[in-house]
């Protein structure tokens, strides 16, 4: 009884003609092989499952093929060298996993062995997978060998993070970028494998697998391999159940409820999806895709209000997607985020959208008190009792999006929303000076909140009221900056000592 071999290994491309996608890279490599102008070092970079290692093995097979016709690039797959490479027993093909052999000792050992002549073929091919995992010392030890290797040696470095490979190494290699496969390419390959294995699969199910794989051919074939033992035929229902993909109708309804501000209905729909086996990351990704599609339509239609609103929702979902995978309670995190978005979408809310022209939808000016109460310099309009106070939340969100150091300069300011203009009044000249330096950065975020045509004005309060200072001068430890430092460091002032003037 022969051991079972997974589909992605069984159907690994054995000829250049069998490779899917990466047409430009394949043309360049085939031309180099046919003209016998194979370089001494290559760097294959790209996301996972895009064929980097398969192409490197094909390169090694074609270079060492004993029966390859002159001017041809295709290996025969019948000679002893091709059979050995295909079975993984070739002495002339050395694959190194840089993730576990990343030190200088392993590279020194490689440098000693590169001088050995090939056992059967014309070239000795070294494939270094996950090359970005090599240490700096290992890269430095490899540089000279990589630049001037023996004539019978070819290096192929494969990596998913080319930005982590030193420029000195990049300059010594011919680099080829492997791009994600399109869903049509993945579906075509899955259909080919299904026909070869006698598997019945609905086209919609294959399309769903390709969508979940996100451009990775290996992931897509692996997912189909999981589905084969479950049923005689791969249906959409079976695929959706195993992959944890919610019904698109439910996801559409969930997004509609969130954008309509119906938090309770959204929680019930999310609960139905979760209890039905929906995987939360897939749900969040589905919401992101639908929000992005609606945002594109809003931009094309010139809908400024919808554009700003959907942009804010998409930004929240992007942050949620990064957090949900590592959160201890992902369901609670998703529920809290969707409720917050729904509350901000409640009719009458102005958070994340430009204020409307209606007199009932916005007050003439909204005062936002700073966290550390500063003495007011003048009477400012206040929020009416019937105003939801969402403008205050909008400015808080802008503050939270700033870098902590920049945020510290603006926290002490009193904000007033006057139509399409946000006025920040600073009680201290130091904060005002620093805020002016970062005005462009903050003004861009204010425009994303209030819409195009809005502006930001920074003012310095000339003086503080005398009623408080006449009663008692403020002690040094009562300064807002000191209070903020106490809160940040969770400490308290023990002693104040006057510095001697020099």
C-alpha positions in Angstrom: 0.0 0.0 0.0 1.5 3.3 -1.1 1.6 6.2 1.3 -0.9 9.0 0.6 0.7 12.1 -0.9 -1.0 15.5 -0.5 -2.5 17.1 -3.5 -0.2 20.1 -3.6 2.9 17.9 -3.6 1.4 15.5 -6.1 0.5 18.3 -8.5 3.6 20.4 -8.1 4.5 21.6 -11.6 7.2 19.5 -13.3 7.6 21.6 -16.4 7.5 25.2 -17.2 4.5 24.7 -19.4 2.6 23.4 -16.3 3.3 26.4 -14.2 0.4 28.8 -13.7 0.9 32.6 -13.9 4.3 34.5 -13.5 4.5 34.7 -17.3 7.2 37.4 -17.4 9.5 35.5 -14.9 9.1 32.2 -16.8 9.9 33.8 -20.1 13.1 35.3 -18.7 14.2 32.0 -17.1 13.4 29.9 -20.1 15.3 32.3 -22.4 18.3 32.1 -20.1 18.2 28.3 -19.9 17.8 27.9 -23.7 20.7 30.3 -24.4 22.9 28.7 -21.7 23.1 32.1 -19.9 22.0 31.0 -16.4 23.1 33.5 -13.8 25.1 32.4 -10.7 22.5 33.8 -8.2 18.8 34.5 -8.3 16.4 36.0 -5.7 12.8 34.9 -5.9 10.5 37.1 -3.8 6.8 37.1 -3.2 4.0 36.1 -0.9 3.4 32.5 0.2 2.2 29.9 -2.3 3.1 31.8 -5.5 5.5 29.1 -6.9 8.9 30.4 -5.8 10.3 27.0 -4.6 8.6 25.1 -7.5 10.2 27.4 -10.0 13.6 27.1 -8.3 13.4 23.3 -8.5 12.3 23.5 -12.2 15.4 25.7 -12.9 17.6 23.1 -11.2 15.9 20.3 -13.2 16.2 22.1 -16.5 19.9 23.0 -16.0 20.9 19.5 -15.1 18.7 17.6 -17.5 20.8 15.1 -19.4 18.5 14.9 -22.4 17.4 18.5 -22.9 17.6 19.5 -26.5 19.8 22.4 -27.5 17.9 25.7 -27.5 15.1 24.2 -25.3 14.3 25.0 -21.7 12.0 22.2 -20.8 13.4 19.2 -18.8 12.7 15.7 -20.2 11.5 14.3 -16.8 12.8 10.9 -17.9 16.6 11.0 -17.4 18.3 10.0 -14.2 18.9 13.6 -13.1 15.3 14.6 -13.6 14.0 11.6 -11.8 16.2 12.1 -8.8 15.2 15.8 -8.5 11.6 14.9 -8.8 11.9 12.2 -6.1 14.0 14.5 -3.8 17.1 12.3 -3.9 19.3 14.4 -6.1 22.8 15.2 -4.8 23.1 18.1 -7.1 20.1 19.9 -5.6 20.6 21.1 -2.0 17.7 22.8 -0.3 18.5 24.8 2.9 15.8 26.0 5.3 17.2 29.3 6.4 14.6 29.6 9.2 16.4 26.7 11.1 19.9 27.0 9.5 20.4 30.7 9.9 23.7 31.1 11.6 27.2 31.7 10.5 28.3 28.1 11.1 25.9 26.7 8.6 27.1 29.3 6.0 30.7 28.4 6.7 29.8 24.7 6.1 28.1 25.7 2.8 31.2 27.6 1.7 33.4 24.6 2.2 31.1 22.3 0.2 30.5 24.5 -2.8 33.8 23.6 -4.3 32.7 19.9 -4.7 31.9 19.0 -8.2 28.4 18.0 -9.2 27.7 14.3 -8.8 25.6 13.8 -12.0 24.5 17.0 -13.7 26.3 20.1 -15.0 25.4 22.4 -12.1 25.1 22.2 -8.3 22.0 24.2 -7.3 21.6 25.6 -3.8 18.0 26.7 -2.9 18.0 28.8 0.3 14.3 29.0 1.4 13.1 31.8 3.7 16.5 33.6 3.0 15.4 36.7 5.0 15.8 34.6 8.2 19.6 34.5 7.9 21.5 36.5 10.5 23.5 39.6 9.5 26.7 37.7 10.1 25.5 34.8 7.9 24.7 37.2 5.1 28.1 38.8 5.4 29.8 35.3 5.3 27.8 34.4 2.2 28.6 37.6 0.3 32.0 36.6 -1.3 30.7 33.2 -2.3 27.5 34.7 -3.7 29.5 37.2 -5.8 32.1 34.8 -7.2 30.9 31.2 -6.8 32.5 28.3 -8.7 31.4 27.9 -12.3 29.3 24.8 -11.4 27.3 26.5 -8.6 23.9 28.3 -8.9 22.3 29.9 -5.9 18.5 30.5 -5.7 17.3 32.5 -2.7 13.6 32.4 -2.0 12.0 34.8 0.4 8.6 36.3 1.3 10.2 39.5 2.7 12.7 40.9 0.2 12.9 44.1 2.3 14.8 42.2 5.0 17.5 41.0 2.6 20.6 43.3 2.7 21.1 45.5 -0.3 24.6 44.0 -0.7 22.9 40.6 -1.3 20.3 42.1 -3.6 22.9 43.6 -5.8 24.6 40.2 -6.4 21.4 38.5 -7.5 18.9 38.7 -10.4 15.6 39.4 -8.6 12.2 38.1 -9.8 9.0 39.1 -8.1 6.3 36.4 -7.9 2.8 38.0 -7.7 -0.4 36.6 -6.2 -2.5 34.4 -8.5 -5.8 35.7 -9.6 -9.0 33.9 -8.5 -9.6 32.8 -12.1 -6.1 31.2 -12.3 -6.6 29.4 -8.9 -10.1 28.1 -10.0 -8.6 26.8 -13.3 -5.9 24.9 -11.4 -8.4 23.5 -8.9 -10.6 22.3 -11.7 -7.6 20.7 -13.4 -6.7 18.8 -10.2 -10.4 17.8 -9.6 -10.6 16.3 -13.1 -7.4 14.4 -12.6 -8.5 13.0 -9.3 -12.1 12.3 -10.3 -13.5 14.8 -7.8 -16.9 16.3 -8.3 -16.8 20.0 -7.4 -19.3 22.8 -7.9 -17.7 25.8 -9.7 -19.1 28.0 -7.0 -17.3 25.9 -4.3 -14.0 26.2 -6.2 -14.5 30.0 -6.5 -15.1 30.2 -2.7 -11.9 28.2 -2.0 -10.0 30.5 -4.4 -11.4 33.6 -2.6 -10.4 32.3 0.8 -6.9 31.4 -0.3 -6.2 35.1 -1.2 -3.9 34.4 -4.2 -2.0 31.5 -2.7 -2.1 28.4 -4.9 -0.7 26.1 -2.2 -3.3 27.2 0.3 -6.1 26.7 -2.2 -5.0 23.2 -3.1 -4.6 22.4 0.6 -8.1 23.6 1.3 -9.5 21.4 -1.4 -7.6 18.5 -0.1 -9.3 19.0 3.2 -12.7 18.9 1.6 -12.3 15.7 -0.4 -12.8 13.2 2.4 -16.0 15.0 3.7 -18.4 14.1 0.9 -18.6 12.6 -2.5 -18.9 16.0 -4.1 -17.6 19.4 -3.0 -20.6 21.7 -2.7 -20.8 25.4 -1.7 -22.5 24.4 1.6 -19.8 21.9 2.5 -17.0 24.3 1.6 -18.6 27.1 3.5 -19.1 24.9 6.6 -15.4 23.7 6.7 -13.9 27.1 5.9 -16.0 28.9 8.4 -17.3 31.3 5.8 -20.6 32.9 6.6 -23.5 33.0 4.2 -23.0 36.2 2.1 -26.6 37.1 2.6 -26.1 37.2 6.4 -22.9 39.2 6.0 -24.7 41.7 3.8 -27.5 42.0 6.3 -25.0 42.5 9.2 -23.3 45.4 7.4 -26.6 47.0 6.6 -27.7 46.8 10.2 -24.4 48.2 11.4 -24.5 51.2 9.0 -28.1 51.8 9.9 -27.2 52.1 13.6 -29.2 49.0 14.6 -26.8 47.7 17.2 -29.2 45.1 18.7 -30.1 43.6 15.3 -26.4 43.5 14.4 -25.5 41.6 17.5 -28.2 39.1 16.9 -27.1 38.5 13.3 -23.5 38.2 14.4 -24.6 35.6 17.0 -26.4 33.6 14.3 -23.3 33.6 12.2 -21.1 32.6 15.1 -23.4 29.8 16.3 -23.6 28.6 12.7 -19.8 28.0 12.6 -18.8 31.2 11.0 -15.1 32.1 11.6 -14.8 35.6 13.0 -11.8 36.6 10.9 -13.7 35.5 7.7 -16.7 37.6 8.9 -14.5 40.7 9.5 -12.8 40.2 6.1 -16.2 39.9 4.5 -17.3 43.1 6.1 -14.1 44.9 4.9 -14.6 43.8 1.3 -18.2 44.9 1.2 -17.4 48.2 2.9 -14.6 48.8 0.4 -17.0 48.1 -2.5 -19.5 50.6 -1.1 -16.7 53.2 -0.5 -15.6 52.9 -4.2 -19.2 53.5 -5.3 -19.6 56.5 -3.0 -16.4 58.0 -4.4 -17.5 57.4 -8.0 -20.9 58.9 -7.2 -19.4 62.0 -5.5 -21.2 61.2 -2.2 -19.0 63.1 0.3 -21.0 62.1 3.3 -21.1 58.4 2.4 -17.4 58.5 1.5 -16.3 59.9 4.8 -18.6 57.6 6.8 -17.5 54.4 4.9 -13.9 55.5 5.1 -14.2 55.7 8.9 -15.9 52.3 9.1 -13.3 50.7 6.9 -10.5 52.1 9.0 -12.2 50.6 12.2 -12.6 47.2 10.5 -8.9 47.2 9.3 -7.8 47.7 12.9 -10.2 45.0 14.0 -8.8 42.5 11.5 -5.3 43.0 12.9 -6.4 42.6 16.5 -9.0 39.7 16.3 -6.4 37.1 15.4 -4.5 37.6 18.6 -7.2 38.6 21.1 -8.1 36.2 23.9 -11.9 36.8 23.4 -12.3 37.6 19.7 -16.1 37.4 19.8 -16.3 40.2 22.4 -13.9 42.3 20.5 -15.9 42.0 17.3 -19.1 42.7 19.1 -17.7 45.8 20.8 -16.3 47.2 17.6 -19.5 46.6 15.6 -21.6 48.2 18.4 -19.4 51.2 18.4 -19.6 51.7 14.7 -23.4 51.2 14.8 -23.8 53.8 17.6 -21.8 56.3 15.6 -24.1 55.6 12.7 -27.2 56.4 14.7 -29.4 58.9 12.8 -28.4 62.4 14.0 -24.8 61.4 14.7 -22.1 63.6 13.1 -19.2 61.5 14.2 -17.0 60.7 11.2 -19.1 62.7 8.8 -19.2 66.4 7.9 -21.9 68.3 9.7 -25.1 68.9 7.7 -26.5 72.3 6.9 -29.6 71.7 8.9 -29.8 73.8 12.1 -31.1 70.9 14.0 -28.2 68.6 13.0 -25.5 70.8 14.5 -25.1 73.6 16.9 -23.4 76.8 15.9 -20.5 76.0 18.2 -19.7 73.0 20.3 -17.3 73.3 23.3 -15.1 70.4 24.1 -13.5 70.6 27.5 -9.9 69.3 27.8 -9.2 66.4 30.2 -7.2 68.7 32.5 -9.6 71.5 33.2 -8.0 74.8 32.3 -9.4 78.2 33.4 -11.7 79.5 30.6 -10.6 82.7 29.1 -14.0 83.6 27.7 -17.5 82.3 27.6 -18.0 79.8 24.8 -21.1 78.2 23.3 -22.0 75.0 25.1 -23.7 71.9 23.9 -27.5 72.0 24.2 -29.2 69.4 26.2 -30.8 67.8 23.2 -27.5 67.6 21.3 -26.0 64.0 21.3 -22.5 65.3 21.8 -21.1 63.4 18.9 -18.9 66.2 17.8 -17.0 65.8 21.1 -16.5 62.1 20.2 -15.3 63.0 16.8 -12.5 65.3 18.1 -11.6 62.6 20.7 -11.2 60.1 17.8 -8.9 62.5 16.0 -6.8 62.9 19.2 -6.6 59.1 19.7 -5.3 58.7 16.1 -2.3 61.0 16.7 1.1 60.0 17.8 1.3 60.0 21.6 3.9 62.8 21.6 1.8 65.0 19.2 -1.4 64.1 21.1 0.1 65.6 24.3 0.4 69.1 22.7 -3.3 69.1 21.7 -4.9 67.6 24.8 -4.8 70.8 26.8 -6.6 72.8 24.1 -10.3 73.7 24.3 -12.0 72.8 21.0 -14.9 74.6 19.4 -16.7 73.4 16.3 -17.9 76.5 14.3 -19.5 75.3 11.2 -16.8 73.7 9.1 -14.0 75.2 11.2 -12.4 73.6 14.2 -11.0 76.2 16.6 -8.4 75.0 19.3 -7.6 77.5 22.1 -4.4 76.8 24.0 -3.9 78.2 27.5 -0.1 77.8 27.4 2.3 79.2 24.8 4.5 76.1 24.8 1.6 73.8 23.7 0.6 76.4 21.1 4.0 76.6 19.6 4.3 72.8 19.3 0.8 72.5 18.0 1.6 75.0 15.2 4.5 72.7 14.1 2.1 69.8 13.7 -0.8 71.7 12.3 -0.6 70.2 8.8 -0.8 66.7 10.2 -3.8 67.4 12.4 -5.6 69.5 9.8 -5.5 66.5 7.4 -7.2 64.3 10.0 -9.7 67.0 10.7 -10.6 67.1 7.0 -11.1 63.4 7.0 -13.5 63.9 9.9 -15.4 67.1 8.8 -14.9 66.7 5.0 -13.3 68.8 2.3 -13.5 72.5 2.8 -13.1 72.3 6.6 -10.2 74.1 8.4 -8.3 74.2 11.6 -7.5 77.3 13.6 -5.1 77.4 16.5 -5.4 80.2 19.1 -3.4 81.2 22.1 -5.4 82.5 25.1 -4.0 85.8 26.0 -4.5 85.6 29.8 -6.2 83.5 32.4 -8.9 84.9 34.7 -7.7 86.8 37.7 -10.2 85.4 40.1 -8.3 82.2 40.7 -4.8 83.7 40.7 -5.8 86.5 43.1 -6.9 83.9 45.7 -3.8 81.7 45.6 -0.9 81.4 43.1 -0.8 78.0 41.5 1.8 75.7 43.0 4.4 74.2 40.6 3.1 70.7 41.2 -0.4 71.8 40.1 0.7 72.7 36.6 -1.2 70.7 33.9 2.0 69.3 32.5 3.0 67.9 35.9 -0.5 66.5 36.4 -0.4 64.8 33.1 3.0 63.3 33.9 1.6 62.0 37.2 -1.3 60.3 35.4 1.0 58.9 32.7 3.6 57.5 35.1 1.2 56.7 37.9 3.2 58.6 40.4 3.0 61.7 42.6 5.2 64.7 43.5 7.0 64.2 46.8 9.2 67.3 46.9 9.6 70.5 44.9 13.1 72.0 44.9 13.9 75.4 43.3 16.9 75.2 41.0 19.7 77.6 41.7 20.2 80.2 39.0 23.6 80.2 37.4 
